[in-house]
Amino acid sequence: MNQAGSEQNGMKTTDGRSSPIKRLLPLVALAIIAAGVFASGLHNYLTFDALKEHRETLLVFVADFGAFAPVLFVIVYAVATALSIPGGVILTIAGGFLFGTWLGGFCVIIGATLGAAAIFLIAKTSFGDALRAKAGPWLKRMEEGFRENALSYLLFLRLIPVFPFWLVNLVPAFLGVGLSTFVIGTFFGIIPGSLVFASVGNGLGSVFDEGGTPDLGIIFKPSILGPIVALGLLALLPIAYKHFSGKRTESLDKSTR
């Protein structure tokens, strides 16, 4: 077999680009991990009942592992995000419960950003037809915003979740958004919501002791939702400026003809 044929059957094509097989490997690995998680039933533990039942075990685990416990939590959160496992809010509250508002919130932000970046890269580099199909008709609806100003629109979507979190992980990859833009927009955009739910988790022990359930509606209280919406609208200012300045330029051009 000649060298060109060998390269084509290996991990590179004759023009030096990664072969389809190599590009598919991350997607295959993700599918295998997801199948293992769902087959084992681990996703069923992302409930308040499970958290209440195992809270003492979790607290002992955190005490035993010390400084490594937040690192392990970040890894778990990143994997759950990359696999788009339902229950992100529960996991965020668990972070606040185990590590407090600030450390727990920080771990959530890092884990969610890493997991989102992972699925973003897989969607960007793999064939990802299944991922593109998962985005469905929302792809077109989000396209214009990303074309106008990717970072501003991404910040808005992270601050105010108009679309599901997993969808905002995929669509930017299909529309050519850069990794640095995606990571910056995700990291800063999820800070307010992550800290709010981590603060809920910080008081979860007393809630469980009283036999209650945490108030997830806290995010909709005017004192909390108002500033987050304001930040979201602020993120859209560059898009609005570009839009209206473009309209003004077009109008001036027409008037000078």
C-alpha positions in Angstrom: 0.0 0.0 0.0 1.4 3.4 -0.9 2.0 6.3 1.5 -1.1 8.3 0.4 -3.3 5.3 0.8 -1.9 4.6 4.3 -2.5 8.2 5.4 -6.1 8.1 4.1 -6.9 4.9 6.0 -5.2 6.2 9.1 -5.9 9.4 11.0 -5.1 11.9 8.3 -6.2 12.5 4.8 -3.7 13.2 1.9 -4.2 17.0 2.4 -3.2 16.8 6.0 -6.6 17.3 7.6 -7.9 15.0 10.3 -9.8 12.0 8.8 -13.5 11.5 9.4 -12.8 8.6 11.7 -10.6 10.8 14.0 -13.1 13.6 14.0 -15.9 11.2 15.0 -13.9 9.7 18.0 -15.0 12.4 20.5 -18.6 12.0 19.5 -18.4 8.2 19.8 -16.7 8.5 23.2 -19.4 10.9 24.4 -22.1 8.5 23.3 -20.5 5.6 25.1 -20.2 7.6 28.3 -23.8 8.8 28.1 -25.1 5.3 27.5 -23.1 4.1 30.5 -24.5 6.8 32.8 -28.1 6.3 31.7 -27.8 2.5 31.9 -26.4 2.7 35.4 -29.2 5.0 36.5 -26.8 7.6 37.9 -28.9 10.4 36.4 -31.8 9.3 38.7 -29.8 10.7 41.7 -30.2 14.3 40.5 -33.3 14.8 42.6 -34.0 16.6 45.9 -35.1 13.3 47.5 -31.8 11.6 46.6 -29.9 14.7 47.9 -31.8 14.6 51.1 -31.3 10.8 51.6 -27.6 10.9 50.9 -26.7 14.3 52.4 -24.8 12.9 55.3 -22.8 10.6 53.1 -22.0 13.5 50.8 -20.8 15.7 53.7 -18.6 12.9 55.0 -17.2 12.5 51.4 -16.4 16.2 51.2 -14.7 16.1 54.7 -12.6 13.0 53.7 -11.4 14.4 50.4 -10.7 17.9 51.7 -9.3 20.2 49.0 -9.8 17.5 46.3 -13.6 17.4 46.8 -14.3 20.7 44.9 -12.1 19.4 42.1 -14.1 16.1 41.9 -17.3 18.1 41.9 -16.1 20.3 39.0 -15.3 17.1 37.0 -18.8 15.6 37.8 -20.5 18.8 36.8 -18.5 19.1 33.6 -19.3 15.6 32.6 -23.0 16.1 33.4 -23.0 19.3 31.3 -21.2 17.7 28.4 -23.7 14.8 28.4 -26.7 17.2 28.7 -28.0 15.3 31.6 -31.2 16.8 33.1 -30.9 18.1 36.6 -28.3 20.9 36.3 -30.3 23.1 38.8 -30.2 20.2 41.4 -26.5 19.8 40.9 -25.9 23.5 41.3 -27.9 23.6 44.5 -25.9 20.6 45.7 -22.7 22.6 45.0 -24.0 25.3 47.3 -25.0 22.7 49.9 -21.6 21.0 50.0 -19.3 24.0 49.6 -21.2 27.1 50.4 -22.5 29.9 48.1 -19.2 31.3 46.9 -17.0 28.2 46.5 -19.9 26.1 45.4 -21.0 28.7 42.9 -17.4 29.0 41.6 -17.2 25.2 41.1 -20.5 25.2 39.3 -19.3 28.0 36.9 -16.0 26.2 36.2 -17.6 22.8 35.7 -20.5 24.1 33.5 -18.0 26.1 31.4 -15.7 23.2 30.9 -18.6 20.8 30.0 -20.2 23.3 27.7 -16.8 23.9 25.9 -16.4 20.1 25.5 -19.7 19.6 23.8 -19.1 22.8 21.7 -15.8 21.4 20.4 -17.3 18.0 19.7 -20.1 19.7 17.7 -17.6 21.9 15.9 -15.0 19.2 15.0 -17.1 16.1 14.6 -19.6 15.4 11.8 -22.2 15.9 14.6 -25.2 15.3 12.3 -27.1 13.9 15.3 -26.2 17.0 17.3 -27.2 19.3 14.5 -30.6 17.5 14.2 -31.0 17.9 18.0 -30.8 21.6 17.5 -33.7 21.4 15.0 -35.6 24.4 13.9 -34.1 26.6 16.7 -30.9 26.7 14.6 -32.4 29.3 12.2 -34.1 31.3 14.9 -30.8 31.8 16.7 -28.6 32.3 13.7 -29.3 36.1 13.1 -28.3 37.0 16.7 -25.0 35.2 16.5 -24.3 36.7 13.1 -24.8 40.2 14.5 -22.6 40.0 17.6 -21.7 36.5 18.9 -20.4 37.5 22.3 -23.2 39.9 23.2 -25.9 37.5 22.0 -24.3 34.6 23.9 -24.0 36.6 27.1 -27.7 37.5 26.7 -28.7 33.8 26.2 -26.6 32.7 29.2 -28.0 35.4 31.5 -31.6 35.0 30.4 -32.2 31.4 29.3 -34.6 32.0 26.4 -33.3 28.7 24.9 -32.2 25.5 26.8 -28.6 25.4 28.1 -27.7 22.4 25.9 -29.0 24.1 22.8 -26.9 27.2 23.4 -23.9 24.8 23.7 -24.5 23.4 20.2 -25.8 26.2 17.9 -22.7 28.5 18.2 -20.5 25.6 17.0 -22.7 25.2 13.9 -22.6 28.9 13.2 -18.8 29.3 13.4 -18.5 31.0 16.7 -14.9 30.9 18.1 -14.0 28.9 21.2 -12.6 31.9 23.1 -15.9 33.8 22.4 -17.9 30.8 23.5 -16.0 30.3 26.7 -16.0 34.0 27.7 -19.7 34.3 27.0 -20.6 31.1 28.9 -18.3 31.8 31.9 -19.5 35.3 32.6 -23.1 34.7 31.5 -23.8 31.9 34.0 -22.3 33.7 37.0 -25.5 35.3 38.3 -27.8 32.3 38.0 -25.2 29.9 39.4 -24.6 32.1 42.5 -28.4 32.4 43.1 -29.0 28.7 43.1 -25.8 28.0 45.0 -27.1 30.3 47.7 -30.3 28.3 47.8 -28.2 25.2 48.4 -26.2 26.9 51.1 -29.4 26.9 53.2 -30.6 23.5 52.1 -29.7 21.7 55.4 -32.1 23.7 57.5 -34.8 23.4 54.8 -34.5 19.6 54.9 -34.5 19.6 58.7 -37.8 21.4 58.6 -39.2 18.9 56.1 -39.5 21.4 53.4 -38.2 21.8 49.8 -36.1 24.7 48.5 -37.8 27.6 46.8 -36.7 27.4 43.1 -38.9 30.3 42.3 -36.4 32.6 44.1 -34.9 33.4 40.7 -38.1 35.1 39.7 -38.2 37.4 42.6 -38.0 41.0 41.4 -35.0 41.8 43.5 -33.1 39.0 41.8 -34.6 38.7 38.4 -34.5 42.5 37.8 -30.7 42.9 37.9 -30.2 39.7 35.8 -32.6 41.0 33.1 -30.9 44.4 33.2 -27.5 42.7 32.6 -29.1 40.7 29.7 -30.4 43.8 28.1 -27.0 45.5 28.6 -25.4 42.7 26.8 -27.6 43.4 23.8 -26.6 47.0 23.5 -23.8 46.4 21.0 -26.2 44.5 18.8 -28.8 47.3 19.0 -26.2 49.9 18.3 -24.9 48.0 15.3 -28.4 47.6 14.0 -29.5 51.2 14.4 -26.3 52.7 13.2 -26.6 50.5 10.1 -30.1 51.7 9.5 -28.9 55.3 10.0 -26.1 54.9 7.5 -28.4 53.3 5.0 -30.8 56.2 5.4 -28.1 58.8 4.9 -26.9 57.0 1.8 -30.3 57.2 0.3 -30.8 60.9 1.2 -27.5 61.9 -0.5 -28.4 60.2 -3.8 
